[in-house]
Amino acid sequence: MEPLLDIQGLAAAYGPIQALRGVDLKVYPGEIVALIGSNGAGKSTLLMTLCGIVRPRAGRVIYEGQDVTGLPPHVLMRQGMAQVPEGRRIFPGMSVLENLQMGAAAGHGDFKADLERIYLLFPALRERARQLGGTLSGGEQQMLAIARGLMSRPKLLLLDEPSLGLAPRFVKRIFRIIQEINRAGTSILLVEQNAYLALKDAHRASVLAGGQIVLEGTAQSLLDNPDVRRAYLGG
């Protein structure tokens, strides 16, 4: 099987600071691939480089067999790659429905059918369709951010720290939804601070340290790895 996403030797920097150093990583159709690592390891930079916000200094991003290195986010979204950024970044002065419409603007489908699919996945958003995004709770805003990304019908969803700052009950709900999204056919590259939840739900995983992939394998093998447990799982 050919990978849906094939990252080859990707390097990126912020001025003199090297953030990514020759990263190689693959995501196959139907997979959840988790990326774990400490703060500053380069995880968010990798996602921003993939979706065209940060321009790479070296390497290639191959998506569905095509070189998409450095293409802008709106072009990648039309091709089926969507990012849910860290910090949600919804439009707080727009209603829930307007936020979802913004997500659909780059998509290619039946808006009403897609909206109904989203409301079935996130019933709270149906109830709050006319409510301003900025007035939602943190967990509801995260649901809206994921829902907005899904409105473009992505084949690959880049999720950056979906549990960050959420109450435990919302974290469990978000991860149940991530599983449902994956079961429906969307591949996911997941960056997540909660390494245990990420590894528990992923198929494969990689550890990023100092801008490099230092360990990779099945998610279960990383869960069982004593070094990973000490460094990221608290024991």
GUKOL-231222 format. One record per residue (C-alpha): residue number from 1; chain; x, y, z. Coordinates in nm, 3 decimals, decimal comma. Each point is the difference from the previous one (the first is absolute). Layout:
+-----+-----+---------+---------+---------+
! seq ! mol !      px !      py !      pz !
+-----+-----+---------+---------+---------+
! NUM !   A !       X !       Y !       Z !
...
+-----+-----+---------+---------+---------+
***
This chain:
+-----+-----+---------+---------+---------+
! seq ! mol !      px !      py !      pz !
+-----+-----+---------+---------+---------+
!   1 !   A !   0,000 !   0,000 !   0,000 !
!   2 !   A !   0,128 !   0,346 !  -0,090 !
!   3 !   A !   0,009 !   0,259 !   0,279 !
!   4 !   A !  -0,256 !   0,277 !  -0,001 !
!   5 !   A !   0,264 !   0,234 !   0,144 !
!   6 !   A !   0,374 !  -0,053 !  -0,046 !
!   7 !   A !   0,229 !   0,251 !   0,175 !
!   8 !   A !   0,355 !  -0,024 !  -0,131 !
!   9 !   A !   0,296 !   0,170 !   0,167 !
!  10 !   A !  -0,203 !   0,301 !   0,109 !
!  11 !   A !   0,196 !   0,288 !   0,156 !
!  12 !   A !  -0,128 !   0,336 !   0,121 !
!  13 !   A !   0,135 !   0,289 !   0,202 !
!  14 !   A !  -0,096 !   0,328 !   0,163 !
!  15 !   A !   0,292 !   0,222 !  -0,093 !
!  16 !   A !   0,314 !  -0,163 !   0,142 !
!  17 !   A !  -0,201 !  -0,245 !   0,214 !
!  18 !   A !  -0,031 !  -0,341 !  -0,165 !
!  19 !   A !  -0,344 !  -0,136 !   0,090 !
!  20 !   A !  -0,014 !  -0,312 !  -0,221 !
!  21 !   A !   0,300 !  -0,209 !  -0,104 !
!  22 !   A !  -0,059 !  -0,251 !  -0,277 !
!  23 !   A !  -0,336 !  -0,137 !   0,113 !
!  24 !   A !  -0,127 !  -0,314 !  -0,175 !
!  25 !   A !  -0,352 !  -0,117 !   0,078 !
!  26 !   A !  -0,281 !  -0,182 !  -0,179 !
!  27 !   A !  -0,377 !  -0,015 !   0,050 !
!  28 !   A !  -0,187 !  -0,278 !  -0,180 !
!  29 !   A !  -0,370 !   0,011 !  -0,095 !
!  30 !   A !  -0,223 !  -0,073 !   0,298 !
!  31 !   A !   0,267 !   0,055 !   0,264 !
!  32 !   A !   0,029 !   0,211 !   0,310 !
!  33 !   A !   0,367 !   0,086 !   0,042 !
!  34 !   A !   0,094 !   0,168 !   0,328 !
!  35 !   A !   0,293 !   0,237 !   0,037 !
!  36 !   A !   0,119 !   0,048 !   0,356 !
!  37 !   A !   0,285 !   0,195 !   0,154 !
!  38 !   A !   0,081 !   0,267 !   0,254 !
!  39 !   A !  -0,080 !   0,368 !  -0,040 !
!  40 !   A !   0,224 !   0,157 !  -0,261 !
!  41 !   A !   0,074 !  -0,331 !  -0,174 !
!  42 !   A !  -0,138 !   0,131 !  -0,330 !
!  43 !   A !  -0,339 !  -0,174 !  -0,009 !
!  44 !   A !  -0,213 !   0,306 !  -0,081 !
!  45 !   A !   0,264 !   0,127 !  -0,240 !
!  46 !   A !  -0,025 !  -0,327 !  -0,191 !
!  47 !   A !  -0,377 !   0,040 !  -0,042 !
!  48 !   A !   0,034 !   0,365 !  -0,102 !
!  49 !   A !   0,265 !  -0,096 !  -0,255 !
!  50 !   A !  -0,219 !  -0,275 !  -0,140 !
!  51 !   A !  -0,293 !   0,234 !  -0,053 !
!  52 !   A !   0,203 !   0,281 !  -0,156 !
!  53 !   A !   0,015 !   0,254 !   0,285 !
!  54 !   A !   0,374 !  -0,053 !   0,058 !
!  55 !   A !   0,213 !  -0,042 !  -0,311 !
!  56 !   A !   0,246 !  -0,290 !   0,016 !
!  57 !   A !   0,372 !   0,053 !  -0,052 !
!  58 !   A !   0,050 !  -0,351 !  -0,133 !
!  59 !   A !  -0,191 !  -0,319 !  -0,066 !
!  60 !   A !  -0,328 !  -0,087 !  -0,166 !
!  61 !   A !  -0,362 !  -0,054 !   0,094 !
!  62 !   A !  -0,168 !  -0,260 !  -0,222 !
!  63 !   A !  -0,378 !  -0,022 !   0,029 !
!  64 !   A !  -0,196 !  -0,255 !  -0,204 !
!  65 !   A !   0,311 !  -0,052 !  -0,211 !
!  66 !   A !   0,037 !   0,370 !  -0,087 !
!  67 !   A !   0,269 !   0,239 !   0,121 !
!  68 !   A !  -0,189 !   0,267 !   0,198 !
!  69 !   A !   0,302 !   0,149 !   0,180 !
!  70 !   A !  -0,065 !   0,361 !   0,096 !
!  71 !   A !  -0,344 !   0,027 !  -0,156 !
!  72 !   A !  -0,226 !   0,249 !   0,185 !
!  73 !   A !  -0,263 !  -0,126 !   0,246 !
!  74 !   A !  -0,304 !   0,078 !  -0,217 !
!  75 !   A !   0,142 !  -0,205 !  -0,288 !
!  76 !   A !   0,079 !  -0,294 !   0,227 !
!  77 !   A !  -0,348 !   0,017 !   0,152 !
!  78 !   A !  -0,154 !  -0,031 !  -0,346 !
!  79 !   A !   0,217 !  -0,306 !  -0,053 !
!  80 !   A !  -0,127 !  -0,162 !   0,319 !
!  81 !   A !   0,244 !   0,099 !   0,275 !
!  82 !   A !  -0,142 !   0,202 !   0,292 !
!  83 !   A !   0,160 !   0,124 !   0,319 !
!  84 !   A !  -0,161 !   0,059 !   0,339 !
!  85 !   A !   0,258 !   0,231 !   0,159 !
!  86 !   A !   0,113 !   0,019 !   0,358 !
!  87 !   A !  -0,210 !   0,251 !   0,194 !
!  88 !   A !  -0,312 !  -0,067 !  -0,213 !
!  89 !   A !   0,012 !   0,336 !  -0,183 !
!  90 !   A !  -0,367 !   0,011 !  -0,076 !
!  91 !   A !  -0,155 !   0,330 !  -0,108 !
!  92 !   A !  -0,136 !   0,126 !   0,336 !
!  93 !   A !  -0,216 !   0,276 !  -0,148 !
!  94 !   A !  -0,174 !  -0,240 !  -0,240 !
!  95 !   A !  -0,277 !  -0,241 !   0,085 !
!  96 !   A !   0,057 !  -0,373 !   0,017 !
!  97 !   A !  -0,176 !  -0,036 !  -0,336 !
!  98 !   A !   0,214 !   0,273 !  -0,159 !
!  99 !   A !   0,316 !  -0,172 !   0,126 !
! 100 !   A !  -0,116 !  -0,321 !  -0,163 !
! 101 !   A !  -0,077 !   0,185 !  -0,322 !
! 102 !   A !   0,357 !   0,130 !  -0,001 !
! 103 !   A !   0,124 !  -0,358 !   0,021 !
! 104 !   A !  -0,223 !  -0,105 !  -0,285 !
! 105 !   A !   0,116 !   0,285 !  -0,225 !
! 106 !   A !   0,304 !  -0,199 !  -0,109 !
! 107 !   A !  -0,189 !  -0,327 !  -0,023 !
! 108 !   A !  -0,184 !  -0,176 !  -0,278 !
! 109 !   A !  -0,327 !  -0,152 !   0,099 !
! 110 !   A !  -0,361 !   0,040 !   0,104 !
! 111 !   A !   0,007 !   0,260 !   0,278 !
! 112 !   A !  -0,329 !  -0,104 !   0,158 !
! 113 !   A !   0,096 !  -0,368 !   0,002 !
! 114 !   A !   0,345 !   0,079 !   0,141 !
! 115 !   A !  -0,153 !   0,225 !   0,265 !
! 116 !   A !  -0,241 !  -0,273 !   0,107 !
! 117 !   A !   0,289 !  -0,246 !   0,025 !
! 118 !   A !   0,185 !   0,247 !   0,223 !
! 119 !   A !  -0,304 !   0,056 !   0,220 !
! 120 !   A !  -0,038 !  -0,376 !   0,048 !
! 121 !   A !   0,364 !  -0,017 !   0,109 !
! 122 !   A !  -0,023 !   0,316 !   0,215 !
! 123 !   A !  -0,361 !   0,037 !   0,123 !
! 124 !   A !   0,091 !   0,297 !   0,221 !
! 125 !   A !   0,091 !   0,203 !  -0,308 !
! 126 !   A !  -0,351 !  -0,042 !  -0,142 !
! 127 !   A !  -0,143 !   0,143 !   0,320 !
! 128 !   A !   0,242 !   0,294 !  -0,016 !
! 129 !   A !  -0,005 !   0,065 !  -0,374 !
! 130 !   A !  -0,090 !   0,369 !   0,042 !
! 131 !   A !   0,223 !   0,057 !   0,302 !
! 132 !   A !   0,326 !   0,193 !  -0,042 !
! 133 !   A !   0,303 !  -0,227 !  -0,001 !
! 134 !   A !   0,175 !   0,211 !   0,261 !
! 135 !   A !  -0,276 !  -0,067 !   0,254 !
! 136 !   A !   0,041 !  -0,380 !  -0,011 !
! 137 !   A !   0,182 !  -0,191 !   0,271 !
! 138 !   A !   0,355 !  -0,117 !  -0,071 !
! 139 !   A !  -0,115 !  -0,352 !  -0,078 !
! 140 !   A !  -0,274 !   0,124 !  -0,232 !
! 141 !   A !   0,248 !   0,226 !  -0,178 !
! 142 !   A !   0,227 !  -0,300 !  -0,058 !
! 143 !   A !  -0,294 !  -0,195 !  -0,141 !
! 144 !   A !  -0,076 !   0,295 !  -0,228 !
! 145 !   A !   0,363 !   0,017 !  -0,116 !
! 146 !   A !  -0,002 !  -0,371 !  -0,090 !
! 147 !   A !  -0,343 !   0,030 !  -0,161 !
! 148 !   A !   0,115 !   0,297 !  -0,209 !
! 149 !   A !   0,295 !  -0,208 !  -0,124 !
! 150 !   A !  -0,229 !  -0,289 !  -0,091 !
! 151 !   A !  -0,231 !   0,222 !  -0,207 !
! 152 !   A !   0,257 !  -0,009 !  -0,281 !
! 153 !   A !  -0,032 !  -0,381 !  -0,016 !
! 154 !   A !   0,371 !  -0,066 !   0,065 !
! 155 !   A !   0,170 !  -0,327 !  -0,076 !
! 156 !   A !   0,273 !   0,099 !   0,247 !
! 157 !   A !  -0,066 !   0,195 !   0,321 !
! 158 !   A !   0,293 !   0,162 !   0,182 !
! 159 !   A !  -0,096 !   0,034 !   0,367 !
! 160 !   A !   0,220 !   0,220 !   0,217 !
! 161 !   A !  -0,043 !  -0,045 !   0,378 !
! 162 !   A !  -0,377 !  -0,065 !  -0,001 !
! 163 !   A !  -0,013 !  -0,061 !   0,379 !
! 164 !   A !   0,197 !   0,311 !   0,099 !
! 165 !   A !  -0,167 !   0,191 !   0,284 !
! 166 !   A !  -0,314 !  -0,214 !   0,007 !
! 167 !   A !  -0,179 !  -0,150 !   0,300 !
! 168 !   A !   0,037 !  -0,380 !   0,024 !
! 169 !   A !  -0,360 !  -0,065 !  -0,105 !
! 170 !   A !   0,055 !   0,194 !  -0,322 !
! 171 !   A !   0,333 !  -0,172 !  -0,063 !
! 172 !   A !  -0,169 !  -0,342 !   0,006 !
! 173 !   A !  -0,274 !   0,124 !  -0,230 !
! 174 !   A !   0,248 !   0,152 !  -0,246 !
! 175 !   A !   0,196 !  -0,325 !  -0,023 !
! 176 !   A !  -0,320 !  -0,200 !  -0,056 !
! 177 !   A !  -0,080 !   0,235 !  -0,286 !
! 178 !   A !   0,350 !  -0,038 !  -0,145 !
! 179 !   A !  -0,056 !  -0,377 !  -0,010 !
! 180 !   A !  -0,337 !   0,048 !  -0,172 !
! 181 !   A !   0,156 !   0,230 !  -0,259 !
! 182 !   A !   0,267 !  -0,258 !  -0,073 !
! 183 !   A !  -0,250 !  -0,287 !  -0,022 !
! 184 !   A !  -0,190 !   0,204 !  -0,258 !
! 185 !   A !   0,310 !  -0,006 !  -0,222 !
! 186 !   A !   0,204 !   0,311 !   0,081 !
! 187 !   A !   0,371 !  -0,050 !   0,065 !
! 188 !   A !   0,140 !   0,202 !   0,292 !
! 189 !   A !   0,341 !   0,134 !   0,095 !
! 190 !   A !  -0,038 !   0,077 !   0,370 !
! 191 !   A !   0,227 !   0,225 !   0,206 !
! 192 !   A !  -0,100 !  -0,036 !   0,362 !
! 193 !   A !   0,140 !   0,097 !   0,341 !
! 194 !   A !  -0,181 !  -0,288 !   0,169 !
! 195 !   A !   0,231 !  -0,273 !  -0,125 !
! 196 !   A !  -0,197 !  -0,283 !   0,159 !
! 197 !   A !  -0,327 !   0,094 !  -0,174 !
! 198 !   A !   0,178 !   0,057 !  -0,330 !
! 199 !   A !   0,178 !  -0,337 !   0,009 !
! 200 !   A !  -0,309 !  -0,183 !   0,126 !
! 201 !   A !  -0,205 !   0,113 !  -0,300 !
! 202 !   A !   0,265 !   0,006 !  -0,275 !
! 203 !   A !   0,111 !  -0,277 !  -0,235 !
! 204 !   A !   0,361 !   0,117 !  -0,031 !
! 205 !   A !   0,200 !   0,269 !   0,173 !
! 206 !   A !   0,324 !   0,196 !  -0,011 !
! 207 !   A !   0,198 !   0,187 !   0,264 !
! 208 !   A !   0,137 !   0,339 !  -0,104 !
! 209 !   A !   0,294 !   0,147 !   0,194 !
! 210 !   A !   0,219 !   0,291 !  -0,101 !
! 211 !   A !  -0,177 !   0,023 !  -0,335 !
! 212 !   A !   0,076 !  -0,362 !  -0,090 !
! 213 !   A !  -0,189 !  -0,328 !   0,009 !
! 214 !   A !   0,187 !  -0,203 !   0,260 !
! 215 !   A !  -0,235 !  -0,297 !   0,037 !
! 216 !   A !  -0,291 !  -0,145 !  -0,197 !
! 217 !   A !  -0,209 !  -0,313 !  -0,009 !
! 218 !   A !  -0,343 !  -0,127 !   0,082 !
! 219 !   A !  -0,178 !   0,203 !   0,263 !
! 220 !   A !  -0,009 !  -0,303 !   0,229 !
! 221 !   A !   0,375 !  -0,051 !  -0,030 !
! 222 !   A !   0,058 !   0,358 !   0,111 !
! 223 !   A !  -0,245 !  -0,042 !   0,287 !
! 224 !   A !   0,201 !  -0,302 !   0,112 !
! 225 !   A !   0,338 !   0,169 !  -0,044 !
! 226 !   A !   0,150 !   0,077 !   0,344 !
! 227 !   A !   0,186 !   0,309 !  -0,126 !
! 228 !   A !  -0,319 !   0,142 !  -0,149 !
! 229 !   A !  -0,188 !  -0,078 !   0,321 !
! 230 !   A !   0,258 !   0,180 !   0,212 !
! 231 !   A !   0,025 !   0,303 !  -0,229 !
! 232 !   A !  -0,362 !   0,054 !  -0,104 !
! 233 !   A !  -0,232 !  -0,219 !   0,207 !
! 234 !   A !   0,118 !   0,074 !   0,351 !
! 235 !   A !   0,144 !  -0,337 !   0,087 !
+-----+-----+---------+---------+---------+
***
